């Protein structure tokens, strides 16, 4: 094997550090890759609310706002981990380890909450939508279109496509990327928990509290 292909030659003391640095790159990237599909889910949910004629209801607006909050926190974590990165002696830059792992740990949860809220807003029709054969049937088709007509914001065909899209990302093969991969990509959640525990500045936090307690008057 060529010597330039050997990265570690008995230097096992650096293994943990190398794994931590490698993980930080991958876990930071989730702050950029997952908000994209999240935007699509939010957009579809907003359109579904309009198609269902409930877009202006306060509880609907609250759920859409919660979806934006969940998605933008992922993006913010990715940005923060990158912005607070540091330069290694070799000259390359590494993401902030604590924020990178916080980013990925949030990614293991938020997409599932997005899918849940999208399912809530879509309604049961998301999974009981008549099949393409029903829509194309000479006798049944016109009745299906008649009774699936809702608010004029979107046509029956647009509403049908929206429901299929949300069904796909929440329950179908699209959920592989949006949901399952969000959990196990860049290692399982426990890997992020371990790294966060290792990098969290508990001693510094304790020191601040000790300083405060030492100077604060003791009340009754």
C-alpha positions, 0 to 999 in steps of 0.5 A: 500500500502506498505510504501516502494512503496511510493516515494512522500508523499506530497513532491510536491516541488520536482515533477519538479526535479524528472520529469527532472531527469527521462526525462534525462535518457530516452532522453540520451538513444536516442543517443544510440538507434537511430544511430543504425537504422541510420547506417542501412539506411546509409549502404543501401543508400551507397549500393543503390548508388553502385547498381545504378552506381553513387557511385563515383559522388560528389553529392552522396558522399556529401549526404552520408557524410551528413547522417553520420554527422547527425547520428554521432551527435546523438551518440555524444550528447548521449555520451556527456550527459552521460560523463557530468553526475553528482551524485545525493545525493542518490548516483545514476548518472544523465545525463547532463540535457541540453545535454540530451534534446539536444540529444532528440531534434536532434533525432526528426529531424535527422532521417527524414533528413536521410530518405529524403536523402535515398529516394533521393539516391534510386530514384523513383524505391524505390516506383515503384519497380515491385511486387513479382508477376511480378518477379515470372511471367513466361513472365514478370519476365525475362523482369523485371529482364532484365530492372532492371539490373544496375551496377554489384556491386549488383544483381537485387535481391539484388537491389530489396531487398535494395529498399524494405528495404528503402521503409519500413523504410522511408514510411512503418511500419519500419518508425514507429520506425525510424520516428514517435517514434523518435518524440514522444518517451520520450515526444513530442519535446516541452517538450525538448524545455521547458527543454532546455530553463530552463537549458540553462545558459543565465545569465552566457552567458550574464555575459561574454558578459557584462564583455567583453563589459566593458573592450572593447574600444568603436570604431566609 
